[in-house]
């Protein structure tokens, strides 16, 4: 992740970069509590520890988030419940077309754009899907990219609708053997050049991380 290259060294105001950095710091700490320290955050963003301290004060005092530090790293005592966004069909379609146009901008992550498209498409009823995919499909999309996009769309739909999903998952520990599992999606996150699903696995009776590219099939359940 990180601030898109298209915004680094550009004419985007410094305040915009700072807001983007603060939002990312919140995301990093929420995803990996007790991992990030002021020094590691400063090294990650290439700024001074003093600047990071100012960012942390904004998170703690201006945003009112219960940011704590226990000697190993920062963490939140709790995270606020964020309201689900609601769009009209016209608004969602306008956003979808805007994201499609963003694919022509250099420096913007294609993976993040694919996830944005998938999330927006998931707002529409299933009957609309063929038309939406027709107007947003990349002409040069490979089979792997198409599969990843379809999986992301279904996973995001499961998250938005609070539904379980049956997946056929290819494991590395068993030489590519595929297993069928029913999972409860919690979060979808990008890491390096891949996407991962964090979900509760009914088979393992525990929370697991699944690489989206190794999900062969995904079926939403009622």
N, C-alpha and C positions, 0 to 999 in steps of 0.2 A: 504494500500500500504506500502511502506517502502523498504529499502534495504533488499533483500531476506536473510532469515536466513542462507542459505547455504554460504553466503559471510561474515556473521558476525562472528568474532573470527577465521576466517580461515587464510590461508597463502596468500590470495589475497592482493596485495600491497595496502598500505594506499592511494596512489594517485588514484587508481581505485575507492576505496570507496568514496574519496572526489569528484571525477568527478560524480559518481552516485548520491551523495548527492546534488551537485549543480544542476544537471538536474532535480532531484525531487523537489528541492526548486522552480525552474522556473515553473514546472508543478503545484505545489500547489498554488503559487501566481497567476498564470494565471487562474486557475480554481476557486479560492476563493479570489478575490482581496479585499484589505483592511481588511483582516482577520488575516494574519500571521504577527507577530512582531518578532524582534530579540530574545526576551526572549522565546517566545513560540516555535520558531524554535530550539533554543538551548535545551530546555526541550524535544522536540520531538526526537531529534537525540542523546541526551545524551552527548553533547559537550559544550564547553564554548561559551559565547556570543562573545568573541573575535574571536573564530574560525568562527562563523557564519558571523561576520562582514567581515572577509577576503573572505568568500564565496560570500557575497553580492557585495563586491568590484570587484570580478572577473566577476560577472554577469553584473555589471554596466559599468566597464571600459575595461575589456579584451574582453567580448562578445559584448559590445556595446548596450545592451538592455536598454531601457529607464525606469529604475527602479525608482519609486518614493515612498514617504512615506508622509501620510497626518495626522499623529497623531494617527490614529486608526490601521493602518497596511500598508504593502507594496502593491504596484500595478504597473502594466505596463501601460504607456501612450499608447503604441501600441505594438503589437506582430508582428515579421517578418513573411512574407509569406514563408512557408516551401515548397520546391519543392516536388512533388509527386515522390516516388521511382518507378523505372521501372526495371523489371527483365525479363530475358529470361525464357522460360519454364524450362530449365535445372537448372537455378539458383534458381528459386522459388521452384522447386521440392526438390533440395538439402537442402534448408532452412526448408522446410516442414518436411523432414525426420530427420533433426537435432533437430527440436522442438519435434518431436515424441520421439527421444532418450532421450531428457531432462526430460521426464516424469518419468524416472527411477531414477532421482537425488532427494534425499531427501531435503526438505527445499525450493523447488521451488513451487510457487503457482500453483495449478492445474487450477484455474480460469484464470490466466494470460496465461498459456500455451494453454488453450482452445481458448482464444481470439486470440492468435498468429496463431494457426491453422486455425481458421475461417478467419482471415485476409489474410493469404497466399492462402487458398483455393479460396477466392473471386477473386484472380488474374487470375484464369483459366476460360475458357469458361464453361458454364453449362454442356456441354456434357461430360466433364472430371470428373464431380463431383462423380459419383458412384465409379470410379476407385480410386480416391484420398481418399474417405472416407473408402474404403476397406483397404488401406494400412496404414491409420492413426487411425483407430478406436481402442479404448481401449476395451479389452475383457470384463472387469468388469464394463463398463459404465452403470449406472442406466438409467431408462427412463427419469428422471428429468435432468440428465447430458446430455443425448442425445438431449433432447428438447432445453436446454440452448445453446448447441453447434450449433444446427441448426439455432436458432434465432440469435445468434451472427454472424454466417456466413452471413445470409441474411442482417442483419443491416450493417455489415462492407461492404458488396457488394454495398449496397445503398449509403454509404458514399463515397466509391471509385469512383462510377459512377455518383455521384451527382443526384440520383433519389429519388423521393418520395416513400413512402411505406404505404400500407394499413394494419393496424393492428387491431386485435380483442383483446381488453385489458380488463383484469379482475380488477375491482376496489374494494378496501376495504371499501370505504365509502358507497357502495350500496350493501353490503353483498354478494360480489362476482359476482355481475351482470357484464356481458361482454358488452362492447360498441365497435362499429366499428369506427375507426378514420383514417384519412389520415394525415400523419405527414411528416415533412421535417427534416431528421436527421442532427444534428449538431455535436454531440460528444458522444462517448461511454466511460464510466468510471467505474472502479471497486471501490467498497466501502465495507469495512469489507469482507463478504463472498459472496457478490452479485454483479451483474452488472447492470448499469443503462444507459438508453438512454436519452440524452438531445435533444429535438426536438421541432420544432414549430408545434402545433396542429391546423389544420384548423377548427376543431369543436369548440375548446375553443378560437380561435383567439389569442393565446398567447403561449409562450414557456413553456413547461412542462417537468417534469422528470418522466420517465417510468421505472419501475423495469422489467428487461428483463424476469425474471421467471414468470411474470404475463401476458406476451404477449402470447396469445394462438396461434395466427396465424399471419403470416407476408407475404405480397405479394408485390413484387416490381412492381412499376408502371412506364410506359414510361414517 
